[in-house]
Amino acid sequence: MPDKNTTQVVCVAEFHAIEGKTDELIAALHALMKPTHEEPGCLRYELNQRKDEPRWITFIEKWKDKKVFDTHCATPYITHYFDNVRPGLVDEFTVKLYDEILP
C-alpha cells in the first residue's frame, strides 16, 4: 500500500455559477487568491475552470496541516465570501478534504 501524507490537507472546493454569473464568480474567487497565497501554511491555491462545463469553478488547495486550513477558513475574507458573496453567485458547491497519496 502506498504511503499517505496525513499531515498536509488537500482541499477541492467546487462552485457552480448561477446562469449568467460565471464571470462574476471567477472575479470574486480570483480576489481571494492574493491574500490566501500570503497566509502561512498555504502550499497551493489555484483556481480552475472546467472545460466541459465552464460554470464549474474549482480551487485546488494544499495546506501545511488541518490547523492552518481551519485558520484559513475562519479569515474574514473567506467568511465574507461564503456568507455574503457566494449566495448571489453560486447555485451549488462542494468542499472536500483529501490526504495526498505519495509517489
Backbone bond lengths (Angstrom), bond angles and torsions (degrees), N, CA, C in turn:
res aa  C-N    CA-C-N  psi(-1)  N-CA   C-N-CA  omega(-1)  CA-C   N-CA-C  phi
1 M - - - 1.465 - - 1.533 108.58 -
2 P 1.322 118.46 129.19 1.476 120.98 177.62 1.524 111.45 -63.21
3 D 1.324 114.84 154.62 1.464 120.75 176.87 1.524 110.23 -74.87
4 K 1.332 114.44 154.63 1.459 121.40 175.97 1.519 108.58 -120.22
5 N 1.320 115.10 146.48 1.456 120.23 170.48 1.526 106.22 -89.73
6 T 1.318 116.27 103.49 1.463 120.11 -176.88 1.526 112.44 -97.46
7 T 1.329 117.40 2.49 1.457 120.69 176.58 1.524 110.29 -89.58
8 Q 1.328 116.12 -51.49 1.457 119.73 179.32 1.526 110.10 -71.57
9 V 1.318 115.19 157.57 1.460 121.84 179.49 1.524 108.30 -119.73
10 V 1.320 115.81 129.30 1.459 121.68 172.10 1.527 106.82 -105.76
11 C 1.311 115.52 130.30 1.462 121.51 -179.56 1.526 108.85 -121.15
12 V 1.320 115.68 135.19 1.458 122.13 171.56 1.528 105.91 -119.24
13 A 1.320 115.43 113.28 1.463 121.56 -178.59 1.525 108.30 -114.84
14 E 1.334 116.02 114.73 1.459 121.85 -175.17 1.524 110.20 -112.56
15 F 1.340 115.29 133.48 1.461 121.97 -177.52 1.519 109.56 -128.17
16 H 1.325 117.26 126.63 1.462 122.30 178.32 1.527 107.88 -101.31
17 A 1.336 115.30 116.29 1.464 120.45 -176.42 1.526 111.65 -70.37
18 I 1.308 115.23 142.34 1.459 121.12 169.17 1.528 107.20 -60.89
19 E 1.330 116.26 143.49 1.467 121.18 179.58 1.531 110.27 -48.34
20 G 1.333 115.98 127.81 1.461 121.81 179.50 1.521 114.76 83.96
21 K 1.332 118.17 0.00 1.470 121.72 -176.17 1.535 113.05 -112.58
22 T 1.336 118.41 8.80 1.462 120.57 -174.40 1.524 112.20 -59.62
23 D 1.323 117.74 -47.97 1.466 119.96 -178.46 1.529 111.41 -63.55
24 E 1.323 117.19 -38.53 1.468 120.49 177.19 1.528 110.84 -65.17
25 L 1.332 116.39 -39.96 1.464 119.84 178.89 1.524 110.27 -64.52
26 I 1.328 117.03 -45.51 1.465 119.98 178.51 1.523 110.21 -58.30
27 A 1.323 117.43 -44.53 1.467 120.48 179.67 1.526 111.48 -62.28
28 A 1.333 116.81 -41.80 1.470 120.35 -179.26 1.523 111.24 -66.33
29 L 1.336 116.87 -41.62 1.467 120.08 179.26 1.532 111.31 -72.21
30 H 1.313 116.37 -37.88 1.465 120.05 178.95 1.526 110.79 -60.78
31 A 1.327 116.92 -35.30 1.468 121.19 179.07 1.532 112.30 -63.47
32 L 1.325 117.79 -21.03 1.466 121.38 179.23 1.531 112.30 -80.47
33 M 1.318 117.41 -15.32 1.461 120.48 -171.44 1.528 113.68 -67.90
34 K 1.328 117.56 -51.09 1.464 119.55 -175.47 1.532 112.08 -59.13
35 P 1.336 119.51 -51.88 1.466 117.53 179.71 1.526 113.03 -64.04
36 T 1.328 116.80 -33.73 1.463 119.27 179.56 1.518 111.14 -67.95
37 H 1.334 117.77 -41.91 1.467 120.36 178.07 1.529 111.92 -60.10
38 E 1.321 117.14 -24.52 1.471 121.54 -179.79 1.529 112.92 -85.88
39 E 1.318 117.70 -8.48 1.464 120.61 -179.68 1.530 110.69 -71.80
40 P 1.336 116.91 138.04 1.464 119.10 174.09 1.528 109.86 -62.19
41 G 1.309 116.70 135.65 1.453 120.81 177.25 1.512 114.92 90.94
42 C 1.331 118.37 -3.22 1.463 121.32 175.59 1.518 107.94 -81.79
43 L 1.326 116.80 116.33 1.462 121.86 -179.08 1.522 111.82 -100.33
44 R 1.320 116.68 -28.33 1.470 121.27 -179.19 1.519 108.00 -157.72
45 Y 1.320 116.40 135.40 1.461 121.32 177.70 1.519 106.45 -154.45
46 E 1.321 115.68 91.80 1.465 119.48 -175.16 1.520 110.29 -122.17
47 L 1.318 114.52 145.04 1.456 122.42 -177.58 1.523 109.05 -105.85
48 N 1.332 116.70 134.66 1.461 122.43 -176.15 1.523 110.32 -136.34
49 Q 1.339 115.23 153.28 1.458 121.64 176.39 1.524 108.20 -123.41
50 R 1.313 116.42 131.24 1.467 120.69 179.79 1.516 111.22 -65.19
51 K 1.318 115.69 136.55 1.458 121.36 178.80 1.528 111.82 -72.47
52 D 1.327 116.99 -40.95 1.465 120.15 -175.21 1.525 113.32 -82.76
53 E 1.324 118.03 -16.92 1.466 122.66 179.79 1.517 107.17 -149.25
54 P 1.340 117.74 84.29 1.469 121.63 -170.77 1.518 115.90 -64.79
55 R 1.329 117.74 -8.72 1.470 118.69 175.43 1.528 111.64 -76.48
56 W 1.353 118.22 -12.05 1.467 121.63 175.77 1.524 109.05 -88.88
57 I 1.330 115.72 118.43 1.467 123.43 178.54 1.535 106.22 -116.87
58 T 1.340 116.09 131.69 1.466 120.15 -169.63 1.519 111.74 -131.85
59 F 1.318 115.98 131.55 1.466 121.87 167.58 1.523 108.37 -91.88
60 I 1.328 116.36 134.08 1.459 123.31 166.95 1.524 104.81 -109.98
61 E 1.310 116.52 120.93 1.465 121.29 -173.21 1.523 110.32 -127.10
62 K 1.328 115.35 150.46 1.468 120.29 170.19 1.531 106.76 -138.79
63 W 1.330 113.91 133.31 1.460 122.01 -176.50 1.517 110.21 -124.55
64 K 1.323 115.95 150.64 1.471 122.61 -178.23 1.526 111.32 -56.29
65 D 1.325 116.59 -40.58 1.467 121.07 178.54 1.526 109.29 -164.38
66 K 1.306 116.33 175.09 1.470 121.69 -176.77 1.520 111.67 -64.53
67 K 1.321 117.44 -33.56 1.468 120.81 -179.56 1.532 110.73 -62.09
68 V 1.337 117.71 -47.00 1.472 119.04 -179.78 1.533 110.79 -69.96
69 F 1.338 117.37 -32.56 1.461 119.42 174.83 1.529 110.16 -62.70
70 D 1.330 117.40 -45.91 1.465 121.00 178.77 1.522 111.40 -62.08
71 T 1.333 116.80 -38.46 1.473 120.97 176.76 1.522 109.59 -62.43
72 H 1.332 117.01 -44.05 1.466 121.52 177.11 1.530 110.50 -57.18
73 C 1.312 116.57 -46.77 1.466 120.98 -177.75 1.525 112.72 -62.66
74 A 1.315 116.93 -23.58 1.465 121.54 -178.51 1.532 113.05 -95.20
75 T 1.333 118.48 -0.76 1.467 119.65 179.96 1.527 109.60 -65.18
76 P 1.327 116.19 150.37 1.472 119.08 -178.05 1.528 113.87 -58.61
77 Y 1.328 118.41 -37.35 1.462 118.07 -177.59 1.527 112.41 -73.28
78 I 1.341 118.46 -28.85 1.462 120.20 176.43 1.534 110.08 -76.23
79 T 1.317 117.56 -44.37 1.471 118.80 178.38 1.532 110.76 -64.35
80 H 1.329 117.11 -36.61 1.472 120.25 176.55 1.528 110.27 -61.97
81 Y 1.333 116.87 -44.62 1.463 119.90 178.51 1.537 110.28 -58.25
82 F 1.336 116.64 -53.12 1.470 119.56 -176.01 1.533 112.76 -66.06
83 D 1.329 116.96 -38.23 1.472 119.99 -175.76 1.526 113.70 -82.34
84 N 1.343 117.00 -34.29 1.462 119.71 -169.79 1.527 115.15 -117.33
85 V 1.310 117.59 -36.40 1.463 121.14 -174.62 1.529 111.19 -90.75
86 R 1.326 116.23 -50.57 1.468 121.47 -176.02 1.521 114.07 -51.73
87 P 1.339 120.12 -45.33 1.472 118.97 -176.22 1.531 114.45 -56.95
88 G 1.319 118.79 -29.71 1.463 121.27 -179.46 1.516 114.48 -88.08
89 L 1.339 116.87 -7.48 1.463 120.47 -175.45 1.519 114.44 -120.73
90 V 1.338 117.43 -20.05 1.468 121.99 -169.03 1.525 109.88 -123.29
91 D 1.346 115.83 132.27 1.460 118.48 175.93 1.527 112.65 -101.71
92 E 1.333 117.10 -11.47 1.469 121.41 179.75 1.527 108.05 -159.88
93 F 1.339 116.58 141.47 1.461 119.03 175.12 1.520 110.61 -154.40
94 T 1.339 114.87 156.40 1.461 121.61 173.94 1.516 108.16 -138.69
95 V 1.320 115.40 146.53 1.460 122.72 173.76 1.524 106.23 -129.06
96 K 1.341 115.72 119.30 1.466 120.92 -177.09 1.523 109.55 -124.08
97 L 1.334 115.90 141.79 1.462 121.86 178.13 1.518 109.78 -109.91
98 Y 1.347 115.09 143.40 1.455 121.77 -176.01 1.524 110.89 -135.44
99 D 1.342 115.70 156.55 1.450 123.20 163.07 1.520 107.23 -97.69
100 E 1.320 116.85 137.09 1.458 120.54 178.07 1.535 110.03 -78.23
101 I 1.319 116.91 133.57 1.458 121.86 173.56 1.521 106.97 -89.46
102 L 1.310 115.61 121.63 1.467 121.47 -171.18 1.522 112.03 -79.69
103 P 1.356 116.07 153.38 1.465 120.30 179.10 1.522 112.21 -64.19
